[in-house]
Amino acid sequence: MLDSIPPFRPAWWAPGGHLQTVVGYYTGRPADFQHDQLHQILLDDGDTILLLENRPAAPPQAAILLMHGLGSDAEAPYIKRLVPLFLQQNWTVFRINHRGAGIGEGLAKHLYHSGRSEDVSAAMMMASALYPDLPLVTVGVSLSGNMLLKLLGQKTEPIPDNLQAGIAVSPPIDLSLCAHALRQKGNLGYDIRFVRMLKKAMRQRMQDFADFPRLQLDAISSLYDFDDQITAPLNGFADAEDYYARCNARQFLAGVAVDTLIIASDDDPFIPKQTFDSLPDNPNVQLMLTRSGGHVGFVANNKTPLGHRKWLEYAVLQAASHAVQPVNKHVLT
């Protein structure tokens, strides 16, 4: 997959990780469209997650599952911008709403977190059951990237036979390192934003479920504190560091048996570049660590063949198309 992606050259007018992150998120309004079909997935613990499906006009040639990051949902701009690109290539597109996210609010009492490999497995198995004869690619962005890599490497949950590749974008595969990076002064804005979204989600759960713990949220001011006081105890971990140690995907990369691509930048504000130092030697895992790009930013200096400067979208489209090429010759030219 790596060979199919052109080098990334950052826009001169968006230098540095912070600008790349912000400009990448807030520019390029996605098309306004609705899903064609909504699938409910009942999980073993009684929670329900949602899978939104969009179908191409012609018979589909492949399928892709797109997974959003922390505090977001299937309507995230970096997710929605990908949908028409794949539909134009005759791919069926699935978007997940993790537990309680988006229109899945009120359907899940438990939290989604970086270790929820079982949720990723359930979504992939549903997509595979709906289209068993199509090659499948799964894309995980940010926290979902860690969830995907953990699943592929740990292999304690089912992985569909038709999964051709996994693509992880800006994945925090060393959770402790990334959580502590968020606490640095320059990252305060990101930390506050994550905490605000997570507190809102917890208050909604307390409203939706009478038996949900009555949480004391006011004193929590960082993602680390939230993980230490909320995520960890509600999910059977001793504390934040125990949660990070058991769920970070880095430790499982040696076991990945599916073609996998990691796309990350060396100036991501809260995923330090040393996160990707000395990764296990696994020919199935390729790393594209760009010079600049921020967190899920990757705003290019020149337009891609898609006609805009969103290099990440072109990179994901090219990598996914390349991944299914031996199975399906319908790729972007």
PyMOL commands that set and color helices and strands:
alter all, ss='L'
color gray80, all
select helices_A, chain A and resi 2-4+16-26+77-80+82-88+102-104+117-130+143-154+175-182+185-208+223-234+240-247+249-255+273-276+311-323
alter helices_A, ss='H'
color red, helices_A
select strands_A, chain A and resi 37-42+48-54+62-67+91-97+136-141+163-169+259-265+285-290
alter strands_A, ss='S'
color yellow, strands_A
deselect
rebuild
show_as cartoon
